[in-house]
């Protein structure tokens, strides 16, 4: 929608853009996993959230299709890497006997996010009489909030607690 209405992408260009985002997502998930193992789960997830913020700013400021293509590649890389980092962190913080519960909650949270982001985008577009730039910037607030919520997380303590609570419920 943004690419077509703000930057004049054709349907073919938009489909190509979606294809590119998915390829970048796969690359991000694969390559990022190795870096995440070395740098730590919290740092890795934090980097992906910063990447999402950067992407939304670039996309909102884009006045040419070329700049938007750059934002789209960043979005793809962040999509794959944030999903990878988030799942790994959830697994680390879950007591072994309660993995299904934790990943059920994880799935619920990701599906809720997949609803709230587009609904927020649509509402902001509607309230601002079609200002897609404001709408895309509004979605960056979710990433900023995520980064702020991640900050106080003590991963080592959480992992220790998960192991301590690891027996059957």
Buried (B, 14 or more C-beta within 10 A) or exposed (E): EBBBEBBEBEEEBBEBBEEBBEEBBEBBBEBBBEBBEEBBBBBBBBBBBBBBBBBBBBBBEBEEBEBBBBBBBBBBBBBBBBBBBBBBBBBBBBBEEBBEEBBEEBEEEEEEEEEEBEEBBEEBBEEEEEBBBBBBBBBBEBBBEBBEEBEEBEBEEBBEEBEEEEEEE
